[in-house]
Every structure is written in structure tokens, then in C-alpha cells.
Amino acid sequence: MLSLQARIDRAQRLVRMLEEDAPLLALRIAPLPPEQQKSVKSYASRLREQARAELEKLLVQGSFLDFNNSPQAAD
């Protein structure tokens, strides 16, 4: 199983890749009929949102773990 940081890094790369690919995707689907373009754009949008949501979830887990592992003041 991958460490949390490795999963965060992987999710960040995926989100960045999907966002950078958006203009190229528009060029690749330009020859398709309008209804297929709409379907592809919708799918790509859902995929980006899922990737962002997964990244956010992992970042929250990471911050929660950091909080629990932080040194506590002595009494």
C-alpha cells in the first residue's frame, strides 16, 4: 500500500495533468458531432472534479495525521 504522501503526490499529478490537458482535449474532440463533444466534455469535467475531491480528502487526512502527531505541551 502506498504511503499517504505518495497518494497525495499521485493525486496532485493527476489533477495537474487533467487541467493542463483541457485545451488539447478541445482540439481532439473538435471533429466529433456536437452531442459527442458534450458527452466527452461532461465526462472530463466529472473526472477532474473526482480527482480534485480525492486530493482534498487526502490532504485533509494528511493534516489530521499531522495534527495528531504534533508534539503536545507537557503538563
C-alpha positions in Angstrom: 0.0 0.0 0.0 1.3 3.5 -0.9 2.0 6.0 1.8 -0.3 8.9 2.3 2.2 11.3 0.9 2.7 9.1 -2.2 -1.1 9.1 -2.8 -1.2 12.8 -2.4 1.6 13.3 -4.9 -0.1 11.0 -7.3 -3.4 12.8 -7.0 -1.8 16.2 -7.4 -0.1 15.0 -10.6 -3.4 13.6 -11.9 -5.3 16.9 -11.2 -2.5 18.9 -12.8 -2.4 16.6 -15.9 -6.2 16.8 -16.4 -6.2 20.6 -16.0 -3.3 21.0 -18.5 -5.0 18.7 -21.0 -8.3 20.6 -21.2 -7.2 22.8 -24.2 -5.8 19.8 -26.0 -8.9 17.8 -25.3 -11.0 20.5 -27.1 -8.8 20.2 -30.1 -9.0 16.4 -30.1 -12.8 16.3 -29.9 -13.4 19.2 -32.4 -14.2 16.8 -35.3 -16.8 14.9 -33.3 -20.5 15.7 -33.6 -21.8 18.2 -31.0 -23.6 15.6 -28.9 -20.4 13.5 -28.6 -18.4 16.7 -27.8 -20.8 17.5 -25.0 -20.6 13.9 -23.6 -16.8 13.9 -23.7 -16.6 17.4 -22.0 -19.0 16.2 -19.3 -17.0 13.1 -18.6 -13.8 15.0 -18.5 -15.3 17.6 -16.1 -16.6 14.8 -13.8 -13.2 13.1 -13.8 -11.5 16.4 -12.9 -14.0 17.0 -10.1 -13.5 13.5 -8.7 -9.7 13.9 -8.8 -9.9 17.2 -7.0 -12.3 15.7 -4.4 -9.9 12.8 -3.8 -7.0 15.1 -3.5 -8.9 17.3 -1.0 -9.8 14.2 1.0 -6.2 13.0 1.1 -5.0 16.5 2.1 -7.5 16.6 5.0 -6.3 13.1 6.1 -2.7 14.3 6.0 -3.5 17.4 8.0 -5.4 15.3 10.5 -2.5 13.0 10.9 0.0 15.9 11.2 -2.2 17.4 13.9 -2.3 14.1 15.8 1.4 13.5 15.5 2.4 17.1 16.6 4.2 17.3 19.9 1.9 18.1 22.9 2.8 20.5 25.6 3.9 18.9 28.8 1.8 19.4 31.9 
